[in-house]
């Protein structure tokens, strides 16, 4: 070997040694990186006050009895009661007018509008009186449904944060293990850098999950009438509800018997029939006025005919969505269990030198994503159960009386 080559070798060795030393100084205490714990990763949000323990049942009760939603429901009920009372007064007044007359035929001739109004008032009065409570129940169902969705959003966000924290801890373990292997000379520098990047990414994920949860908590506090930054301990957890025992046929029958859309459509047909019947005595049946009203009446009839079909379609759709959510939930459970086992085996293989760090990180990320998807699947399934149940009663939408 000539002097020039020897000199170059010495220089290269010194550069390599210096680089190795510098890198060792940079990573010799990986725990300093790993110990940037999630507890120290703070957002600008701090919830205060004595923590209030709140179950889903308690949250629903509060929403239905306090705050703007409950107040709106009470005002709606009073307005419906006033409408029903107004119809009753109108019907009584018109009935007294009829009693003073010489007979119905005379009233039709001299005061046909009063007769029509009396008939329509009686129909609308009876309908209003029969459905004041149903409308109020629909309002309560809507409030309950909204509360369930808010609460479940919190539960899912909490589970997502936990999954992100577990992901962070796992990445920390991976980094520490890689550091030990690197110190022993059996891990490459690129593996160490990859582990550091994985930990940093996981830490960002924790921060993002925290921010998402904090935003949902603030929105929840506003909706339920708590101080914005009130600390709430949500005592329920994401748990799979029992599959409804009501058969599809029974659910359809329940909906057709209870849903107010059908009752409202029937009232529209009956009132329109009264008006059309009266109109034939005042204008020709061949006149455009009469024919237009008849077309309008036929449309109401068509709507009454279609309403049960629309409701049956809705129930069938919700039933299929429930079955789909159930199947998806089982898939996500199986996927999560498989992902957990694959990650465990990947760690064993990595320690034995049979897999790369990239393989391990890939399996760990798959496990993390599977846990997130499972939480979402549980929430979706439970909400599908509630939706299927609501649709069989008066529903969640009030109707005009």
Secondary structure, DSSP 8 states (H G I E B T S, - for coil): --HHHHHHHHHHHHHHHHHHHHHHHHHTTHHHHHTS-GGG---S---EEEEEEE-HHHHHHHHHHSHHHHHHHHHHHHHHHHHHHHHHHHHHHHHHHHHHSS-HHHHHHHHHHHHHHHHHHHHHHHHHHHHHHHHHHHHHHHHHHHHHHHHHHHHHHHHHHHHHHHHHHHHHHHHHHHHHHHHTT-S-HHHHHHHHHHHHHHHHHHHHHHHHHHHHHHHHHHHHT--TTEEEEE-----------S-HHHHHHHHHHH-HHHHHHHHHHHHHHHHHHHHTTTS-TTSHHHHHHHHHHHHHHHHHHHHHHHHHHHHHHHHHHHHHHHHHHHHHHHHHHHHHHHHHHHHHHHHTTSS-HHHHHHHHHHHHHHHHHHHHHHHHHHHHHHHHHHTTTT-S-----
